[in-house]
Amino acid sequence: MSEIHVSPLNDHRGGGFNNVGSILVLFILLVIIVCTICGGGLY
């Protein structure tokens, strides 16, 4: 979990799990940013 940035060249190390993890992290960050902009109105 120390690997923050994931490049396509390192994909074979995670067996595809790194891609899913990256997508989930980006999605969570996107939700946090949207909630911050909206002032937390979504919750």
C-alpha positions in Angstrom: 0.0 0.0 0.0 3.1 2.2 -0.1 2.7 2.4 -3.9 0.7 5.6 -4.4 1.2 6.0 -8.2 0.5 3.0 -10.4 1.8 2.9 -13.9 0.8 0.4 -16.6 4.3 -1.0 -16.6 3.8 -2.2 -13.0 0.4 -3.7 -13.7 1.8 -7.2 -13.9 2.9 -7.0 -10.2 -0.6 -6.4 -8.9 -2.3 -8.8 -11.3 -4.9 -6.1 -12.1 -5.9 -5.4 -8.5 -3.8 -2.2 -8.6 -6.0 -0.9 -11.4 -9.2 -1.6 -9.4 -7.7 0.0 -6.3 -6.6 3.1 -8.3 -10.1 3.5 -9.7 -11.7 3.2 -6.3 -9.2 5.7 -4.8 -9.9 8.2 -7.6 -13.6 7.7 -7.3 -13.5 8.3 -3.5 -11.3 11.4 -4.0 -13.8 12.6 -6.7 -16.7 12.2 -4.3 -14.8 14.0 -1.5 -14.0 16.9 -3.9 -17.6 17.1 -5.1 -18.9 17.0 -1.5 -16.5 19.8 -0.6 -17.6 21.9 -3.5 -21.3 21.3 -2.7 -20.7 22.0 1.0 -21.6 18.5 2.0 -25.1 18.9 0.7 -25.1 15.4 -0.8 -25.1 13.9 2.7 
